[in-house]
Amino acid sequence: MATMQLDGLLQKAKELEQQALQELQALSNTKLCEEFRIKYLGRKGQLAQLLDALKVLPPQERAAAGRALNLLKEMLTAELERRMVEFARLEEEARLRAEALDVTLPGRPQKLGSLHLITQVTKELEDIFVRLGFEVVTGPEVETDYYNFEALNMPKDHPARDEWDSFYIEGFEDLLLRTHTSPVQIRVMQERRPPVKVVVPGKCFRRDATDATHSPVFHQIEMLWVDKGITLAHLKGTILAFIEEFFGKNFEARFVGDYFPFTEPSLQVHVRRKGSPRWLEILGAGMVDPAVLQEVDYDPEEYTGFAFGLGVERMAMLKYGVDDIRTFYQNDIRFIETF
Ligand code: FA5
């Protein structure tokens, strides 16, 4: 009985060998090789099933049959491996051929991007201020109530806060998107002793109704100069100098009285193209209020200073004849490519 089983098993092994070798010859790619491996050599494959059947043989026969099956397994594995390597090489070659770049083809020019007009104008203004001896610094766009209002002489119930209708951060009643770049004045003065001479470019956010000259997100450049003996004459001289440098001789400026809790006196500046009936307000300015200097432990008896915050979009509108501030944000490629 046992001999019958041995014979039967060896016969099956022979058939398996013939069939497997035939299939091996027919293989044509690595995917089929893998299917072959699973079918014959896998954990539940045909050879494994034969090896399993060894268990019923008496021990003395089991060894000889086991050796024969293992030899068969080694032979098929080696043969399969040889074919796998061959197909892998062919497939890699085909892939490289398919991905090959023809470096002799003529080039197709790609359009380069350019800086947005607002970025260009910000850089142009920064350059002017750097030439006038100012250092460029930046501050956070998400601010605390303290820096945006309180340290600028606007306690919680101050009516001037209504001027800057704010976006608060949900869940943090003390945090808001800064409504102007002035909070950076405080941050800088807290860190440094005078003289301080800085400009601060950055985004500002207000719940302003959108119209031709107002956007809920816009850009300001803040300027602050604190030292001994700074007067209103420095303020006017600096403003007139950078306006002429930026706009050239075809524009004119006028100073108009204003009110800011953190400057005294305060004023605003309007600019127009000479001959145009329309003035546009470009900045708010003033002499730094003594209360603000005290807040950062500067002695107002010893030091004075001036500051202003100018609207970058408004500067760009005037210089480049853009009638509506919304044009900057509509991303019309014809507008963007003009500059
Ligand atoms: C201020 O923001 C003050 N922090 C300026 C300042 C700084 C005064 C330092 C004194 C000392 P005001 O709200 O006026 O001021 O804004 C200044 C400029 O920002 C305006 O003249 C205008 O050019 C621009 N601006 C204000 N709101 C908008 C808006 N919604 N869209 C576009 N530009 C704006």
Residues whose N, C-alpha, C, O or C-beta is under 5 A from the ligand:
A	BS01	FA5	T179 H180 S182 D208 T213 H214 S215 P216 F218 F260 T263 E281 I282 L283 G284 A285 G286 A307 F308 G309 L310 G311 R314
